[in-house]
Amino acid sequence: MKTLFILFQILLIGAISAFGQTPTFSVSGTVVNEEGEGLPAQVLVHELQKGVMADLDGGFELSRLRKGSYHLHVTMMGFQSASQTIIIRDQNIDDLHIVLKESTFNLEELTIEANPFKNGPLQHSQTIEVVDRAYLEKNNAGTFANALEKLPGITTINTGVGISKPVIRGLSFNRIMVNDRGIKQEGQQWGADHGLEIDPFDVDRVEVIKGPGSLIYGSDGMAGVINISPAPLPSPGTINADVMSTYRSNNNMWGNTVSVEGNESDFVFKGRFTMQDYDDYRVPTDRFTYAGFVLPVHGGRMKNTAGKERHFSLTGGLRKEWGHSTVTVSRFSQLAGIFPGAVGIPNSYNLQHRGDHKDIELPNQNNSHLKVISNTKYLLGKNWLELDLGYQKNNREEHSLPHTHGIGPTPSGTMALGLNLDTYTANLRYNTSRSETHQHIYGFQFQHMKNQKDGFEFLLPEFTTTQGGVFYFHEMTYSPSLILNAGVRVDGAVHDIQEHLQPIYRRQEATGEFDQRNPDINRSMYNASGGTGLSWIINDSNNLKVNLGTSYRIPTAIELASNGIHHGNFRHEIGNPNLESERSYQIDLNYTYRKKNFYVGISPYFSFYDKFIYLAPTGLFSPLPASSMMWEYRQNDAYFLGAELKTEIAILPNLRFSTALEYVYNQNLDTGLPLPLTPPFSALSRLEYSLGNIGRRIENFYVFGEVRNVATQDRVDRNERVTEGYTLLESGIGMDLRLGSQLVKFNVSGQNLTDTYYFNHLSRYRLLNLPEQGRNINFSIKIPVQIRK
């Protein structure tokens, strides 16, 4: 860690010294609509995260720019966003002419980037969904992953209401990569009961890449990538703050967050603190059936599902003509109860409430995730160098009443399972633009992980993993309507997994003998991958995108060496040290048709997986008590196919109707059965009426209603239950209130308004025949404060 930050400081000092006396230039031009009328649009230089507002005639000027390649984003409400690559050589640019096309929809207002260097053209070849802070606040669902569920192709695996992890096109766990500020989030993502440890309020922009991402991002990106990007750096001389509070009625969740950001003479700073507290959540039933027994749900409250969270993040850095450099320190902290029936065999006694619904009893999980991330971008000549360094310390503790699973004397303390993971990451990318039509990216990535264990249970041994890769990516604008890209990548990884010997006891006395739960495992793996794609703008209304690629995934330590009871999945899981890397071959299509008042997009895809890794029942019962059947990791060939469909139509100028459909079909080519945890067909329909301003005090007023229809999932794996379909209703209202000079943003929405009794096929508690939460009303209020303009 220390070495990484010394390298960062050396590069920073070198960049400042090298560019201290470099001359600067300006870029000016106009932004107009299709009729040639000027527009007061925002023009942002993406690499420097700074910009200006055009005047009423559309005129703008960007000053203090050095020689080099830049990417401009141009946005304005009611118009499709535009992007343009410019190269400043030895003189000012004063004749830029940018035309924005009118759009009734807001979905085109967010510019989508083509590659991780954030410097590519708008018309990339992959299927990407982009949302900003306004969307996340409007769709606040308690966790970051749940806020993304309204995007087609995105679902979640839930454990109650406070723990969720994303699913993209039916794949999750280590097949989805989550990048926070350029650094891959590393926790215990292999567990169904392990949530995504991200503060939902500390997210400003999200890009969800659906489809193969291993070429640019490496192993674990084969099914998709979720990029969490920070907001643009604040303008010089400004200091802003905001306070936001939320309340969710179902589990009495109170959430409060406060943030402040500013820019003093190009020194930028940001800070945020968040706290959330919630009670046991409510379900629309007073009983459930498990293993043939009818068990109570007292008062319709799921016992011991309360929790509390405390998160913070601090950012400081510099923004200069040569680029910018920031360091962010953040910590996610969560203490959450676990439903007693989820550990051991549920019975009427341990399901009775002991008192306050706020109590967090045993069993519970205590998670913390500390991150230190350095992001630096340098202008070297006319090219850009980007360096991301990261350190993460993820601690996960599962506490329960002392038990032995029949091994040895009863232990002291409540620490059942402790997992302590340290991760060091370095990403380096060099971007060259020889012209406005050719862009080359050379990249290097490195990661080192060390995991240590604790507690009286055994599931995962101690291990060390080191991996790295290099890649090349080329993007060519063949014509204004045709963009091509291609790339190759080579990777290597080394697993060093420690042997674990379990002492053997007879009559509570140690015999001196040991049972080997897993052997020493030393594995080296190497992979190559590649991909190509195109975006063809057929005309002003039609756009076709095609992406072809081969991806890979290195088997994780849990898949190679686990051997114990995984309470989160209610089974005894056994790893396979002979597993090989997964390999996939994928084709992804995306076609969109848009007019001023109508939009439709369809994204079909097909993926073939060679040696797909999955858990399968052995047909044998575990020798460990209260652990049911033994499951082991296996590999077979499999395929996935499916599609997403999104439409939006403006029925009236202020009345919009939208739909989002998604379907996933897969098959294990060895067993002939579907793969487990496959999301069912889902359709989300939304009707929204926006009035804009009402009088002098109400702005941006809207009201909406939604219906989600989910089909029965009867394509299930062996020993997996069929889940009946259901229909959910949601509605909401929101507005900005102008109280004097102060703006107050207010939203209220209701989920599951009919208090429907239903099962989520991907829920961990589905295995216990426990339904999802009942009716919930969500309130939020946000007060932005401009301390200094």
DAVENTA-V516919 format. One record per run of one state. SS is the DSSP state (alpha for helix, beta for strand, coil for the rest). FROM is the first residue (numbers start at 1). LEN is the number of residues. If there is no record, write none. Layout:
BEGIN
SS FROM LEN
SS FROM LEN
END
This chain:
BEGIN
coil 1 1
alpha 2 17
coil 19 6
beta 25 8
coil 33 5
beta 38 1
coil 39 3
beta 42 4
coil 46 4
beta 50 4
coil 54 5
beta 59 7
coil 66 2
beta 68 8
coil 76 3
beta 79 1
coil 80 2
beta 82 7
coil 89 4
beta 93 7
coil 100 2
beta 102 1
coil 103 24
beta 127 6
alpha 133 6
coil 139 5
alpha 144 4
coil 148 6
beta 154 6
coil 160 3
beta 163 6
coil 169 2
beta 171 1
coil 172 1
alpha 173 3
beta 176 5
coil 181 2
beta 183 2
coil 185 20
beta 205 6
coil 211 3
alpha 214 4
coil 218 6
beta 224 6
coil 230 9
beta 239 10
coil 249 4
beta 253 12
coil 265 2
beta 267 12
coil 279 3
beta 282 2
coil 284 3
beta 287 4
coil 291 2
beta 293 4
coil 297 1
alpha 298 3
beta 301 1
coil 302 5
beta 307 14
coil 321 2
beta 323 15
coil 338 2
alpha 340 3
coil 343 21
beta 364 17
coil 381 2
beta 383 17
coil 400 15
beta 415 21
coil 436 2
beta 438 17
coil 455 8
beta 463 17
coil 480 2
beta 482 16
coil 498 2
beta 500 7
coil 507 2
beta 509 10
coil 519 2
beta 521 17
coil 538 4
beta 542 12
coil 554 3
alpha 557 5
coil 562 1
beta 563 4
alpha 567 3
coil 570 1
beta 571 4
coil 575 7
beta 582 14
coil 596 2
beta 598 24
coil 622 7
beta 629 24
coil 653 2
beta 655 14
coil 669 13
beta 682 13
coil 695 3
beta 698 13
coil 711 2
beta 713 1
coil 714 9
beta 723 1
coil 724 2
beta 726 14
coil 740 2
beta 742 10
coil 752 12
alpha 764 5
coil 769 4
beta 773 1
coil 774 2
beta 776 13
coil 789 1
END
